[in-house]
Amino acid sequence: MDVQTQTSAGSLRPLYRSRLVRPVRFGRVAATAVPESRLLARALPVVDCADAFAVTFPGPPPGDAQEWADAIFRAPPLWVRGLFGVRQALVRVIGIEPGDRHVFDTVEWQPDEVLVGTDQQHLGFRASVLLERRRVVLTTVVQLHNRRGRAYWALVRRIHPAVVRTMLARATRTMVASR
């Protein structure tokens, strides 16, 4: 594909560069619309919050959905593990049940999508790892059950995007390196 360029003050720049249109950067994690998928559609009875992040590839993504889910949730970065540890200590103080090692276990599986998550007294969540033709999409949906859940999510939602982006970026490096 030829990219037309224009001269502006002696420099060449692509015409498609603007504030609204950016070229696709393969391997970079970016926010995206929540995809429609069979598993995600029936994941929770009510969805109070949802977000999605995707990483794009020049061809099909390496591996399968379960390998991606394991790469994302089984080996988080050190600072994310530290946050999970702090979370475990703080939730006991405010009366929320701590998560156990089964929080990110697979709930449902299809060849192109894996759903992980758990239900607790304060909230239920599911995370979908969906393999599409040229990208992997990590979607989180949350159902808040009570005031403690709403208060907890009010704090967590501020750091949640950074945690998800970091975990997906690390999994991308792991999956690409293993192929």
N, C-alpha and C positions, 0 to 999 in steps of 0.2 A: 504494500500500500504506500503510495507516495503521499507525503505530507507537504502541503504547500506551505511556503514560508513567506513572510513579508519583511521588508527592511524597515526598521524603526530606529532612528538615530544611530545608524551604522551597525545594528545587530540583527541577526536572523533569529526569528522565533517561530514556532509552529502556530498556524492559524487556530488550531483547536484549543490552545491554552487560553483559558479565560477563568473568571471566578466561578462560573457555573458549570463548565464542562472540563473534566480532568481525564487524562488518559488512564486506562486501567493499569494498575501496578500489580503485577503478578506476585503472589506470596505475601502481600500486605493485608492486614486485618482491617476491615472497615465495617461500620454500621450499615445495616441493610433492613429492608422491610421484612416483617415476619412472614415466612413462607407458609403456604397452605400445604399441609401434608396429612395423610391419613392418621398417623399416630398422634400427631400434635393436636388434631381436631378433637380427639376424644381423651386427651391427656388428663384434663381436670374438668369438673362440672362447671366451674365458674373461673374465668381468668381475670384477675384484678390488675395485673401488670404483665407486660411482655416486652422483650427486646430480642434483637438478633444481630449477629456479627458474622461476617463471611470472609473467607480467604479464597482468592481466585487463582486459577492455574492456566497455563497456556494450552493444556490438554486435559484429559481426565485426571482427577486427583488420585494420588497413589493410595493403595490399600483399600480396605473396606470400612464400613461404618463402625463396626465393633473395634477395629484397630484404632480408629480415630478417637472413639470414646475413651478407650484405655489410655491413649497418649495424652488426652486432655485432662482426664480426672485422676489417673493413677500416679502421676508424677508432676504435681504442680511445682512452680518455682519456689525457692526457699522463702521469699518474702510472703508468698501466698500461704504457704504452710504455717508461717508465723502468725498470720492473720487468723487462720482457722484455729490455732491454739489459743490466741487471745479471745476469740469468739467463744470457745468452749468454756473458758474461765468466767467470762462476763455473763453469759446467759444463765448460769447457775445462780448468780447473785440476784437477777431480776425475775427468777421463777420460770424461765423457759427451759424446756428439756434440751440437754445437749445432744448434738448429733453423734451417731456412732459410725463405725467403719463402713456401714452399709448405706450411707447417705447417697452415694453415687453408684449404687448397684443398678444393673440393667433391669428396667421394668417391662419393656416390650422391645421387640426386635423385628426388623424387616431387612432384606438385603441392602437397601439403600438408606436406612434410617435406624438409629438406636435411640431409645428413650430411657433416661436415667432419672432418678429422683426419689422422693420420700414424702410421706405425710406425717406432720407433727401436730401438736395441739394448737400451736399459734399460726402455722401456715403449712401449705403444701406446695411443692414446686416440682417441676419437670424440666429437664434440659434435653433438647433434641439435637442429635448430631445427624445432619442430613447431607448425603452426598448427591450433588447434582452433576450435570454434564461437565461443567468446568469449575466448580467451586464446592467448598464445604461450608455449610451454614450451621452455626451453633445458636440455638434459640432457647431462651429461658422464659417460662411462664410460671406465674405465682398466683396462688389463691390465698387470700388473707382470711383467717378464721375468727379473729377477735382483736381486742384493743392491743394486746401484747404483740400480736403479729403485725398490726399496722405500725406500732411504735418501732418494732425491730426493723421492718422493711424501710421505714423512713430514714433510718441510719444506714442500712446496708445498701440501699439503692444508689447512694452517692459514690461508693467505691466499687460497686458491682461491675460497671463497664470496664474499668481499668483491670480488674481481676480477670474478667472474661477475655478481654483482648490479649492479656499477657499469657493466659493459659492456652488460647488458640494459636498464638504466634509460636509458643514453645512447641506445641504439638506439631505445627507445620514444619518446623526445623527438624524435629525428630522423624517425622514421616518421610520427608524428602531425603534425609540422610540415610534412612534405612533402605531406600530403593536403589 
